[in-house]
Amino acid sequence: MAQNEISVRALAVVNEERSIHGLRFGDYARYRRHCSNKLHRLRQTLKLGHGKEKNFRKLPEIPTENLKDGHLLLDLFEAERAWAYAQELILEATKTKKTSDRRHALSRFRKALQWAKELSDRSSTLHSSTPQRISHIAHAEITTYYLMLSGRFERTKDEFEAALGNLAVSRSLLDALTNSATSSRDQALYAVFIDEVNPEIRYCAHQMGRAKAYDIDSIVAEVAPKDGPTLVSGYGDILNAVKSERTASTSAGGTLEPFMWEGEPVPVRSPELVDALLKVQHAIKQLESGGKKKPVVSDGSGHAKASRVRIAAFDGVLSTLSDAEAVARRLAEGQRNNPSLQAAAGTAGTRDAHFIHAFVSYQLLAHRIQRDLLLAEALMQPQASPIKLPSATSSKSPEDALDPRIYPAVIKNLDTVLQSLEQMRSLSITDESPEVSTAIDARLSFTKARRCRYISLAHASVKNYAQSVALNSRAEIHLREGTSSGGLDPGIPAPAEVAFFYPLDNDVDVQSLSKDLEADALKLKKDWFAFNGGIVTTEAESGGASKKSKKPLFFDIAFNYVESPLDRINERAGKAVAERVEKPTAAPKTKVDKEDEEDEKTDSEDEGRRSPVVAKASTGGGITGFLGGWWGRR
């Protein structure tokens, strides 16, 4: 590139400024204020002020050899500011139904088109100058920007034939730019504008009464060669120059390898997301290259060092995936809140931002599960063995090789695996795929079974055999659930979307875990019987120092009716027995005595009713009786 060559990429600048400063959510007022501030700074930098207050000074014409990047950016942001104001007025006119607002909007749109025309003329002058001061790609982008703005202006005026010609020619230039792009970021950049132009082409073709208005490619192939030379000077030369020139990669990482989902590539049509996924791709390559190196060590220090390196590589992948998930979430929120982006997402053959966000979230959870399984496997490996990739189960019995203090750490890792699997199961792309959802459900059950087993072993290490046996039975139930769902059936391979982060061999791993649970159950029952004879709760298990004899069930209730023989047993054993004080017992009343008692009671009640005794209180006389009335006495 020459020292004085213009390096303005109009489409890249417009896409970046719009996505950052409000248009992602349809806030045209905010974007217009940003354009005004940008123009003020550019005028100060280029010293192109119009004077102060009422002293207006017209700017002189700038020679072609003195043009800089700032002069083209000045025209570009003038056009963007007028266009944003026009869009704001159009939205207001649709609400108020006032013709004055629509006329004002068309006036501002016409002003934006004038600035875009000036930008295109300057670009053509620089492109045809000797030596050429602007690249073919930059000139094609500026021309495309002018054609898109012109087509939208004609569509706003309901001039659908003229609008279709401008939009079709701009689409043909975008296709040529996409084919010549060597970086994934540039391809995603042009895909953004293609998604914006396609609905407008389809709408104009429908309003013109075309039979196949949905077939955008055929419309562009028919209209662009006919209207291109009329609308753009040197249209054929621009196409040939763009095809021959390759754009330089402007982003670190170059080409993004396609991500696959159910055998189909996932299209990434956002430059911002491409940059984030390029970092993810670089981190994954570092992880894979580190995993291929097999360290040969002879002691535990080498194993620990290899483990730290492996975990550090996973930390880098998870960090970049978290950033990519944040970018995808912003894109999904912008598409949900912006009607124009929703229309662009409805183009046939494209994935919307919500699918991309769900896919990136799935990848984040998958690598998190892979990291947690690696940690659990590293904890269960002997210290002198080299680190291995995570597998479903370990062939060696953990209770014989592990310190019981390791069990809480393994259980904690399995808890995080379960949490990630449950979040993954709730994603929309998982619900839409029966095979993936079945495989994830099977791994949920399998992980729950493993977790219950290690909790059981942890209880067995502290002599809580009752809880340990119950948890072992629960683990068998979880394993049976996974087998009955069909996800753990032998001979059925898991889909690639699940197998890459949670490898599980239904023929080996499931049978191995089932045998381990059976062996654990038998061993726990034997140890329990040897410990206290299989009693569920004893004073020794609860930490007591001595055992206390307990009365049999219903002991107190039984001896309410039967005399206790313990005193006689103690007397025969030679022990002192307290003297028993026998209470006199009254003779039971006969039927005749009861009848006589009732007759006497009835006679006394009748006598009381016939001659009641009424006791009258005596009242004192004299001063005592008089004062007693004051003090409440009667």
Number of C-alpha atoms within 10 A of each C-alpha: 9 9 6 14 16 22 16 21 17 21 20 16 13 14 19 13 18 19 16 11 19 17 20 24 21 21 16 23 18 13 23 23 15 18 24 16 12 16 20 14 13 18 15 10 11 12 9 15 15 13 11 8 6 7 8 10 11 10 10 7 6 9 7 13 10 8 16 16 13 16 17 22 19 21 20 26 25 23 26 25 24 24 24 24 20 26 19 18 23 21 15 15 18 12 9 12 12 11 11 12 19 21 15 16 25 20 14 21 27 19 18 27 23 18 20 26 22 16 24 24 14 18 25 18 15 21 19 11 13 8 10 15 23 22 21 21 25 21 25 28 23 24 26 25 23 24 27 20 24 25 27 22 21 18 21 16 12 13 16 22 15 17 25 27 27 28 28 29 28 30 28 21 24 23 17 20 25 22 14 19 23 17 21 25 28 27 23 21 23 26 21 19 20 19 19 18 20 23 19 21 28 20 16 22 22 15 14 14 10 13 9 12 17 18 15 17 13 11 19 21 14 12 17 23 16 13 17 20 14 12 14 16 12 12 20 13 12 19 18 12 17 24 17 11 14 16 18 11 15 12 15 12 17 16 16 18 11 12 14 13 12 12 9 9 11 16 16 24 25 22 22 19 20 25 19 19 24 22 21 22 18 16 21 19 14 16 20 12 11 14 17 8 9 11 13 12 15 12 12 14 12 18 22 17 14 22 18 12 14 21 16 13 21 21 17 18 23 22 15 21 26 19 16 25 24 17 20 25 19 17 24 22 15 20 22 16 14 16 13 15 23 16 15 21 19 14 16 10 8 14 15 20 24 19 16 22 23 20 22 20 21 24 19 22 23 22 21 22 23 20 23 23 23 22 20 20 21 21 17 21 18 14 16 14 16 21 25 15 14 20 17 21 19 15 11 12 13 18 16 8 11 15 12 17 10 15 23 13 13 22 19 14 21 23 16 15 24 20 15 20 21 15 13 22 20 11 17 14 20 19 14 10 11 11 16 22 20 21 24 24 20 25 24 22 23 27 22 22 27 23 22 22 26 24 21 27 25 22 19 20 16 11 16 19 27 18 17 27 23 13 22 23 19 17 27 20 15 20 26 16 19 25 18 12 14 14 24 28 16 14 9 12 15 22 13 15 20 17 15 13 19 21 17 22 20 19 14 13 19 21 14 16 22 16 12 18 20 15 12 20 20 12 13 22 17 14 16 21 13 10 13 14 11 14 12 12 12 12 11 11 16 9 8 10 9 7 9 9 5 7 8 7 8 8 10 11 9 11 11 9 8 8 9 12 9 10 16 11 12 12 12 10 9 8 11 10 12 8 7 7 6 6 6 6 6 6 6 7 8 8 8 8 10 10 10 10 10 10 10 10 10 10 10 10 10 10 10 10 9 8 8 8 8 6 6 6 7 7 10 11 9 7 8 11 13 13 12 14 10 9 8 7 11 13
